[in-house]
Amino acid sequence: MAGYAYADGVFTFEGAVSVETDGARCAPWRIPHETRDFYPTLKDGVARASSGVRLVFTTDSSGLSIALPESMPAMRLDLYVDGEFVETVSAGEGARSVEFQPLAAGDKDVVIWLPTGVQFAMERLVVDDGSTVSKTAAAAPRWVHYGSSISHANAAHSPSRTWPAITARRLGLHLTSLGFSGNCVLETMMARLIRDLPADYITLKLGINCHGGALSARTFGPAAAGLVQTVREKHPVTPIAVVSPIISPPREDTKGGSGLTLNEMRGILAGVVDACRSYGDSNVHYVDGRKVFGEPELEFLPDELHPSGDGQAPMAENFVREVFGIIGN
């Protein structure tokens, strides 16, 4: 068997913002790891988790496995070959490798969706001796999505079955998922990061992490406006959708630490988008989050906040219709 490290340049981590390397070991990040101290609440947790990140390459090998560092936690990975789902593979705590079933002969494009809730790290991609491995040419339109734990989607049954992943595959998009559990609070550095990423579509699902008090009635609207305007510095005409909170019955008309209810937050976000449009930005759009996940989907909201594993598919279906139906694809 032949092994390839990240430095060999035969595979990529699509959907990652940066890749940290230490010898043969490599790990994708969803922030720039080189400047991680600018993201103090993200750098030791959710930004290291690989939600939406894919290991991508082309090979003619039938054998396929991934050599892991000793310290890895338990994880699940989803294997796709030539766009078709093949299997979900589990690796236990401390496993040294992930083994996939034998693949068909001949050249094939391989996509491995990495674990949603933990950081993925690897040492080598292992294939049959004498086989070829190369980077896969990727030309799909790029979608950057920013959101909370609802977008991080740890409840999904497997990594490719989060609602952003389902949406991206359905529409043929290259996903960069900036869904950070507990941490979608409209920081300036996150606005700058989204601004600097290549994107054909940008969606900003805002509000729920601010309800508890990360922002106030005084600061929430200006922070949302600042986020959109910062992104516009390098994406002057890219379609942007600002999506307000999905339904959460205990919070709809109850003020959180922010001093706002979810209904009030929706009104503020709609007002921000109206202001942007009144100043000439016709490519920014408001979507009420209850159209994405509302009363018809309450059976899939077991904690009255996060869609369940079974709720990922209906949320993706609604997102395709209600959001991309407006910003286009």
C-alpha angles and dihedrals in degrees: 000000000000124000129208128195126204090258089063089072098223099118138035138206103231115200092027121119094207141354123226116210131193111174107304092342117097134177131185120230131196092217129044099281091199089067098031094138089072086066102050098165093046106039099079099040137006098025088059092052111097102227108162095002119133133197103220134188145129122244144160092211121121094198118067134174140144123229111221135199115255094247098063120128124225112291147168126224130189120219122209124181120194089346096307125114112245108171150325112240125198125207119195129227109294095008114161096209146015113227122202127198117264113280130219118270121261136047115322139167111241126200121182115190108215127224115289103213105035136051114263120216130171141182104202144358106230123208138158118294111263095020124124127240125185142158115279115238107241121195103156119131110266121243120191115194127187123194151117135274087302087066094037083059102194089168092069115119091236138353097271092048099069110116093248090052092049091048093049094050093046092053098035094243133153103236128213105181116200093177106144119184110238093352112086094115101135098251118184091238091056090051089052092048093052089045091055098046121093108252140168092181130023125193123186115194102192142176117042097088090048094052093079094056111281085122131017137224086265097051107030098079096043090047091053091048091048091051092054094043093049091051089049091061090080101015102052097163105016111128110256126191119196106203119194124214120301117236118298109168098204091052104040096095100007119099115232128201087290090066088241136107120219089252090055091048090053090053092050093050091048088052092051091053091046089054092049091051093046088056091055105272102130093166097069116087137185122224122186105232091220087071087059095045118359144133095320088059099046091110086067094053104081096168093035089245114055126051111239125235089270089048095062095080097050090046090052091048091051093045091053091051103037101035108025089036085067104035092039136230 
